[in-house]
Amino acid sequence: MDIQLKRIYEPAEPGDGFRVLVDRVWPRGVAKEEARLDAWPKELAPSKELRKWFGHEPDRWDAFKDSYFRELRQQEDRLGEILEMASKARVTLVYASKEERYNNAVALKIFLESEAGQ
């Protein structure tokens, strides 16, 4: 399982492998050509309500992950596609947040790695 994280504002590189935007809203100031994305499964992003409630507040991180993981369990098909790809090649989860430790891409990586380990 080879999953890495990268902000969309960092240049795309060949070593990124399969690039997946994991935000529900397109990042400001980024041209689609520049992003060099292979997929944008919006349904794997947290719901608008959950994202707004969380607000990247570290003290809400555990509760956010629990709620987000419940949402993700509703998306088995899309998760399966990402897990299948990550079992064969590098997958880079691309996100826009300035917060690098407490964001949905970090949570999604944790979720995918736990699913792969089952």
Backbone bond lengths (Angstrom), bond angles and torsions (degrees), N, CA, C in turn:
res aa  C-N    CA-C-N  psi(-1)  N-CA   C-N-CA  omega(-1)  CA-C   N-CA-C  phi
1 M - - - 1.452 - - 1.522 107.81 -
2 D 1.315 115.81 118.52 1.464 120.67 -177.31 1.525 109.20 -125.00
3 I 1.339 115.38 93.99 1.464 121.27 -179.74 1.515 107.95 -122.51
4 Q 1.329 115.38 129.59 1.457 119.81 175.57 1.516 108.72 -127.24
5 L 1.326 115.66 167.85 1.465 122.80 -179.69 1.512 109.54 -118.27
6 K 1.351 115.42 148.41 1.461 118.85 178.72 1.526 109.33 -158.29
7 R 1.320 115.54 137.27 1.467 119.18 174.36 1.525 108.80 -71.00
8 I 1.304 115.57 143.94 1.458 120.22 -178.27 1.527 111.40 -67.42
9 Y 1.312 117.12 -18.79 1.464 120.92 -179.28 1.526 112.05 -82.00
10 E 1.323 117.63 -6.99 1.464 121.74 172.90 1.524 107.80 -86.65
11 P 1.323 118.09 146.27 1.469 119.58 -178.47 1.526 112.40 -62.43
12 A 1.326 115.15 141.37 1.465 120.69 174.45 1.526 108.16 -70.02
13 E 1.333 115.69 142.91 1.458 121.32 -179.62 1.523 108.74 -132.43
14 P 1.323 117.36 152.09 1.465 119.63 178.98 1.534 112.76 -55.93
15 G 1.316 117.29 -33.73 1.462 121.11 -179.82 1.523 114.50 -68.77
16 D 1.341 116.44 -7.64 1.463 120.00 178.50 1.523 111.70 -68.98
17 G 1.310 117.07 -23.06 1.456 119.49 -177.81 1.515 111.35 70.20
18 F 1.328 116.98 -135.97 1.457 124.32 -177.88 1.524 108.25 -81.57
19 R 1.338 117.05 112.87 1.469 122.43 -174.28 1.536 110.25 -95.86
20 V 1.339 114.77 125.53 1.459 121.30 -176.76 1.526 109.74 -125.14
21 L 1.331 117.01 117.35 1.463 120.52 174.53 1.520 107.70 -76.47
22 V 1.330 116.97 126.66 1.460 120.86 -175.56 1.529 112.84 -112.41
23 D 1.317 116.80 21.59 1.464 122.82 175.07 1.523 109.22 -103.43
24 R 1.319 116.01 149.12 1.463 120.64 179.98 1.531 111.61 -77.95
25 V 1.335 116.57 -28.70 1.462 122.26 -177.34 1.525 109.16 -110.33
26 W 1.331 116.71 140.05 1.463 120.41 179.08 1.532 109.67 -64.42
27 P 1.333 118.61 134.00 1.470 122.38 -179.02 1.532 112.25 -66.21
28 R 1.304 114.95 139.06 1.470 121.00 -179.91 1.519 111.40 -66.43
29 G 1.311 114.59 141.73 1.457 120.87 172.97 1.512 115.36 75.46
30 V 1.318 118.55 12.28 1.462 121.12 -178.95 1.531 108.87 -117.30
31 A 1.321 115.34 122.09 1.462 119.92 176.45 1.524 108.69 -76.89
32 K 1.315 116.31 142.71 1.471 120.05 -178.13 1.526 111.71 -59.04
33 E 1.319 117.69 -34.84 1.468 120.48 179.19 1.528 110.86 -65.98
34 E 1.329 116.08 -39.65 1.466 121.25 -179.93 1.527 112.12 -65.58
35 A 1.324 116.15 -34.11 1.463 121.01 -174.18 1.523 112.26 -67.24
36 R 1.331 116.50 -28.93 1.471 121.96 179.67 1.531 111.72 46.79
37 L 1.328 114.70 56.78 1.462 120.79 -179.11 1.514 110.84 -92.96
38 D 1.320 114.98 148.69 1.458 121.21 175.04 1.520 111.18 -100.22
39 A 1.330 116.65 -22.65 1.457 120.35 179.69 1.528 109.52 -156.66
40 W 1.333 114.69 153.90 1.457 121.72 175.49 1.528 107.87 -142.43
41 P 1.328 117.17 74.33 1.466 120.90 -179.18 1.534 110.71 -80.47
42 K 1.310 116.78 87.43 1.465 121.96 -175.10 1.519 112.63 -55.54
43 E 1.339 116.31 -30.20 1.458 119.53 -177.99 1.534 112.92 -68.91
44 L 1.329 118.10 -11.52 1.462 120.69 175.34 1.525 112.25 -88.86
45 A 1.316 117.03 -4.95 1.467 120.82 175.80 1.527 108.19 -83.05
46 P 1.322 117.65 155.02 1.464 119.01 176.76 1.527 110.73 -62.70
47 S 1.309 116.16 153.11 1.461 120.31 176.88 1.529 109.35 -60.12
48 K 1.311 115.35 156.82 1.463 120.88 179.96 1.531 110.58 -57.21
49 E 1.326 116.62 -41.57 1.461 120.90 -178.41 1.528 111.00 -65.08
50 L 1.315 116.52 -43.96 1.468 120.35 -179.51 1.526 110.58 -66.49
51 R 1.320 116.00 -43.45 1.469 120.23 -179.96 1.528 110.74 -60.25
52 K 1.333 116.42 -45.40 1.472 119.43 -179.33 1.522 111.58 -66.26
53 W 1.344 117.07 -40.83 1.461 120.44 179.35 1.526 110.51 -61.95
54 F 1.329 116.49 -44.76 1.461 121.42 -176.66 1.522 111.88 -64.12
55 G 1.311 117.64 -52.73 1.462 121.79 177.77 1.520 114.85 56.50
56 H 1.331 118.25 23.52 1.467 123.99 179.78 1.530 112.59 60.26
57 E 1.329 116.28 29.40 1.460 121.66 177.92 1.531 109.16 -82.86
58 P 1.326 117.67 117.38 1.470 120.36 -177.73 1.529 113.95 -54.56
59 D 1.341 117.85 -34.75 1.463 119.84 -178.60 1.533 112.55 -71.85
60 R 1.326 118.04 -11.58 1.465 122.45 177.03 1.540 112.05 -101.94
61 W 1.317 117.10 1.45 1.468 122.38 -173.10 1.536 113.07 -55.71
62 D 1.320 117.65 -51.49 1.463 119.75 -177.06 1.524 111.80 -63.60
63 A 1.321 116.84 -43.55 1.471 119.93 178.34 1.528 110.53 -65.90
64 F 1.328 116.79 -37.82 1.467 120.44 177.11 1.522 110.03 -60.76
65 K 1.334 116.67 -49.35 1.471 120.02 -179.05 1.521 110.87 -58.25
66 D 1.317 117.70 -44.96 1.471 120.54 -179.78 1.529 110.63 -58.95
67 S 1.325 116.79 -47.25 1.473 120.68 -179.44 1.522 111.09 -67.17
68 Y 1.311 116.94 -42.16 1.461 121.23 179.97 1.527 111.02 -64.67
69 F 1.317 116.98 -41.64 1.461 120.26 178.63 1.529 110.75 -62.30
70 R 1.339 117.36 -36.76 1.471 119.70 175.25 1.527 110.28 -62.35
71 E 1.325 116.41 -41.69 1.471 119.49 177.24 1.525 110.71 -63.62
72 L 1.317 116.62 -42.77 1.465 120.34 -177.94 1.527 112.15 -63.16
73 R 1.313 117.14 -34.36 1.467 120.00 -179.66 1.531 111.89 -63.14
74 Q 1.318 117.06 -15.03 1.469 121.90 177.10 1.530 111.59 -83.74
75 Q 1.327 117.47 -4.57 1.464 122.41 -173.47 1.529 112.03 -119.24
76 E 1.310 117.20 44.65 1.470 121.34 -174.44 1.525 113.64 -54.23
77 D 1.324 117.37 -42.41 1.466 119.62 -177.09 1.525 111.63 -62.67
78 R 1.320 116.63 -49.33 1.474 120.02 -178.93 1.530 110.69 -65.35
79 L 1.315 117.10 -39.79 1.469 120.29 177.59 1.517 110.48 -62.76
80 G 1.318 115.87 -40.58 1.459 120.37 178.96 1.512 112.22 -60.11
81 E 1.326 116.40 -38.99 1.470 120.43 178.51 1.529 110.78 -62.92
82 I 1.325 116.51 -44.39 1.472 120.51 -179.49 1.533 109.94 -67.18
83 L 1.324 117.32 -42.98 1.465 120.47 179.20 1.520 111.40 -63.16
84 E 1.311 116.43 -40.64 1.473 120.73 178.29 1.529 110.25 -61.79
85 M 1.318 116.55 -46.35 1.464 120.79 179.50 1.524 110.24 -62.45
86 A 1.344 117.36 -44.08 1.468 121.29 -177.94 1.529 112.43 -67.40
87 S 1.317 117.39 -20.84 1.460 119.47 177.60 1.525 111.66 -78.62
88 K 1.341 115.98 -15.20 1.467 120.72 -177.63 1.529 113.50 -109.15
89 A 1.327 116.29 -30.02 1.466 120.56 -174.22 1.529 108.93 -154.55
90 R 1.318 115.65 169.97 1.464 120.19 177.85 1.527 109.76 -67.36
91 V 1.331 114.52 137.93 1.454 122.49 172.93 1.525 106.84 -119.99
92 T 1.318 116.53 130.57 1.456 121.39 176.19 1.516 108.55 -110.76
93 L 1.326 115.56 119.33 1.454 121.44 175.52 1.527 106.96 -85.20
94 V 1.305 115.83 116.93 1.458 122.47 -174.26 1.528 108.67 -101.93
95 Y 1.326 116.05 134.40 1.463 121.27 -177.70 1.523 109.86 -141.23
96 A 1.338 116.84 164.45 1.460 121.01 -176.70 1.529 113.81 -104.14
97 S 1.297 118.13 -20.85 1.459 122.14 -172.71 1.526 112.87 -53.57
98 K 1.340 115.42 142.28 1.463 120.37 173.01 1.524 110.04 -74.72
99 E 1.317 116.19 -25.72 1.463 122.16 178.69 1.520 109.03 -76.82
100 E 1.322 116.22 115.46 1.462 119.73 -173.44 1.523 114.39 -93.85
101 R 1.331 118.65 -14.25 1.475 120.32 -178.70 1.519 112.73 -102.75
102 Y 1.322 116.88 -31.77 1.464 121.17 -175.18 1.529 109.32 -120.54
103 N 1.319 115.73 79.63 1.461 119.46 177.84 1.524 109.39 -146.03
104 N 1.311 116.10 169.04 1.461 119.99 -174.95 1.523 113.29 -65.99
105 A 1.324 118.97 -28.30 1.464 120.29 178.50 1.530 109.99 -66.13
106 V 1.322 117.54 -41.28 1.461 121.53 177.38 1.531 109.27 -61.75
107 A 1.334 115.68 -46.10 1.470 119.80 180.00 1.526 110.95 -63.71
108 L 1.323 117.32 -41.70 1.465 120.64 179.63 1.527 110.80 -63.36
109 K 1.315 117.53 -40.21 1.470 121.04 177.74 1.527 110.11 -61.80
110 I 1.321 117.19 -44.12 1.465 121.39 177.32 1.528 109.95 -59.18
111 F 1.324 116.03 -45.59 1.459 120.84 -179.20 1.527 111.16 -62.62
112 L 1.330 116.66 -48.54 1.470 120.42 -178.92 1.529 111.26 -61.12
113 E 1.316 117.22 -43.22 1.459 120.35 -179.70 1.525 111.28 -66.16
114 S 1.323 117.84 -35.17 1.458 119.79 177.84 1.529 110.22 -70.99
115 E 1.332 117.69 -36.87 1.457 121.61 178.10 1.532 110.45 -66.55
116 A 1.305 116.45 -39.10 1.461 120.76 -179.43 1.528 111.03 -67.84
117 G 1.339 116.33 -29.93 1.451 120.79 -178.85 1.516 114.30 -78.69
118 Q 1.322 117.15 -10.05 1.478 120.52 -178.38 1.499 111.97 -79.95
